[in-house]
Structures are given as structure tokens and as C-alpha cells.
């Protein structure tokens, strides 16, 4: 996944807090959403089916609303 363009979550902060990044280009091309810790660029990547990722985000939105 070194060739992926990673996008850091807008909920991440600059103070070294919770930092999540995902690769939307790969997600769009494959239907699988790669997710990683943006502070560890060469660390492990979690790959989640896009339907599961969408459900996860919907649930988070409900919890934070």
C-alpha cells in the first residue's frame, strides 16, 4: 500500500492524538477500505469491506450527534 494516497481523518488532531488515515482511491477501485494509523506510515493496514466501513461510519455519526 506504499503507492496509496492517504487522507487523514478530519477528526484527527495535530497534537499526536487519535490519527486515522484511509486511502479513498484504493477503496473506490477495489471496494475495500484500507485504514491505518497516520502516525505510523509504514505500519500495518486494516482492510475493511466498503459496506462494513459505511455502516461503521453511520454508527459513529449516530453516537456523536
Secondary structure, DSSP 8 states (H G I E B T S, - for coil): -TT---EE-TT--TTS---EEE-HHHHHHHSEEEEEETT-TTS--EEEEHHHHHHHHHHHHHHH-
